[in-house]
């Protein structure tokens, strides 16, 4: 359960090892000519299961990430067959609603002929194993268009034929007392389920659903089923909103029956697969082979902007100093560290009256320039461990004459030649000197 969304998972599921796999449209009726393929052929079942991948579906308010997609009809044969009703869109189950004007990202009608049957899914999907973005599209049940159920009486029952992904929180239209029940049709149609907006995730690389549309041509009446039969659909889910939530309008300002998600969420669709050796190109002896590109990610050396921002990383620790720090080894020590300093810098510590208390000249480098800033073990034939450049300096809370400083506030001025400078404040509460370690 994700806050703000209530998914009803109706996707691929094996009801029985000897039976068949179903989708949201129940395309298993042998009367359609395809049932035998799903129900009776274990080879096809295995192929379908092998095509299912681990996928993330991201739903977002960011319209720049939305997916161009086709819209299909989710009304099924029970509406037109058992009830004898005519599907308002003029299509049958799974068919592409190519006869209806499309929509743009703002939900406006797009009368461009190339936009017919097209809309936008408010998000995207990608294969988590390959990183490839895939086509995703949705369907809607055109019976929920306001003609069968009055939206004033049953709010959220009229968004099933507007070419928008806008599921509502209307789960079932239950007539209140005094409202007649309109026979079997009303009983069957009462399961609104948010307008029956089904999401279909394919294994086809994202191309604004151009490859999906090709599956419907040239015989749209049957090619829709071929889309499922050809293993291009990996996952399917039907969604409705959680009670008390709704899609937002274009301005994201009110809880209306809009088409913008109320929040950004990610659905993780997973299937367990055994470890196997797959033979494809055999470039890596059939073992998994991955590639990555570091173009533009190479580190840059001595970049002024980065060096200036590094000045902000300097700290005085502990701060404040309450007569003790964990850096101290015994009761005679007082240690405050100035951290994240570069290899070369000048550190001056002042009192609030401007008097110089202490200074440190930091100039760390190796004798050979080629080895600057690098710690080496046994370099040039020696067995010695060479000192590594340190990134902090210890202040023992004494002045330049070795006298402990009094409690108070001190200003620490760090100057990095050629880069910049930073002023830090340190609050110190010193303790009385215990020379005899009592």
CORGI-V796068 format. One record per residue. N is the residue number from 1. NEAR is the number of other C-alpha atoms within 10 Angstrom. Layout:
# CORGI-V796068
N;NEAR  N;NEAR
This chain:
# CORGI-V796068
1;9  2;10  3;11  4;19  5;22  6;16  7;15  8;15  9;14  10;18  11;20  12;19  13;13  14;13  15;10  16;8  17;9  18;12  19;14  20;20  21;20  22;18  23;18  24;21  25;18  26;14  27;21  28;18  29;13  30;12  31;8  32;11  33;11  34;16  35;16  36;14  37;16  38;21  39;18  40;13  41;14  42;15  43;10  44;16  45;20  46;10  47;12  48;20  49;17  50;13  51;14  52;22  53;21  54;17  55;26  56;19  57;21  58;17  59;21  60;20  61;19  62;13  63;14  64;10  65;14  66;18  67;23  68;25  69;24  70;27  71;31  72;29  73;29  74;27  75;26  76;18  77;18  78;13  79;18  80;14  81;10  82;10  83;13  84;11  85;13  86;13  87;19  88;16  89;18  90;12  91;21  92;22  93;25  94;26  95;21  96;24  97;25  98;21  99;13  100;21  101;19  102;27  103;22  104;16  105;20  106;14  107;19  108;11  109;17  110;18  111;13  112;10  113;12  114;11  115;19  116;19  117;21  118;28  119;28  120;27  121;26  122;25  123;23  124;23  125;27  126;23  127;18  128;16  129;9  130;11  131;11  132;15  133;20  134;21  135;27  136;31  137;27  138;25  139;28  140;30  141;27  142;26  143;27  144;27  145;20  146;18  147;12  148;15  149;21  150;15  151;15  152;10  153;13  154;17  155;16  156;29  157;31  158;27  159;29  160;28  161;22  162;21  163;27  164;27  165;29  166;27  167;31  168;32  169;25  170;23  171;19  172;16  173;20  174;16  175;15  176;10  177;7  178;6  179;9  180;9  181;14  182;10  183;8  184;11  185;16  186;17  187;13  188;13  189;16  190;20  191;16  192;28  193;25  194;27  195;32  196;31  197;27  198;28  199;24  200;21  201;23  202;29  203;22  204;18  205;17  206;21  207;15  208;19  209;21  210;15  211;13  212;22  213;20  214;12  215;20  216;19  217;12  218;10  219;9  220;19  221;16  222;18  223;20  224;21  225;19  226;15  227;18  228;18  229;16  230;14  231;18  232;20  233;22  234;23  235;24  236;23  237;19  238;24  239;24  240;25  241;24  242;20  243;13  244;9  245;18  246;26  247;24  248;20  249;18  250;16  251;9  252;15  253;8  254;13  255;13  256;16  257;18  258;23  259;25  260;28  261;26  262;22  263;14  264;13  265;17  266;14  267;14  268;12  269;16  270;13  271;11  272;8  273;11  274;6  275;6  276;9  277;10  278;11  279;12  280;11  281;8  282;11  283;10  284;11  285;12  286;13  287;13  288;13  289;9  290;7  291;4  292;5  293;6  294;6  295;6  296;6  297;7  298;7  299;7  300;8  301;8  302;9  303;10  304;13  305;9  306;11  307;16  308;16  309;11  310;14  311;20  312;12  313;11  314;18  315;18  316;21  317;16  318;18  319;14  320;17  321;19  322;13  323;13  324;18  325;17  326;10  327;14  328;13  329;10  330;9  331;13  332;12  333;14  334;23  335;21  336;23  337;17  338;21  339;16  340;17  341;22  342;19  343;16  344;16  345;19  346;17  347;22  348;16  349;23  350;19  351;16  352;11  353;7  354;10  355;9  356;16  357;18  358;18  359;17  360;15  361;11  362;17  363;12  364;17  365;16  366;16  367;8  368;7  369;8  370;8  371;12  372;14  373;15  374;13  375;14  376;13  377;13  378;11  379;12  380;8  381;7  382;9  383;9  384;11  385;11  386;14  387;14  388;14  389;17  390;14  391;14  392;17  393;17  394;15  395;17  396;16  397;20  398;15  399;17  400;12  401;8  402;10  403;10  404;16  405;17  406;15  407;15  408;14  409;15  410;20  411;18  412;22  413;16  414;22  415;19  416;19  417;10  418;10  419;16  420;14  421;16  422;15  423;16  424;14  425;16  426;19  427;16  428;21  429;15  430;17  431;14  432;10  433;12  434;10  435;8  436;7  437;8  438;5
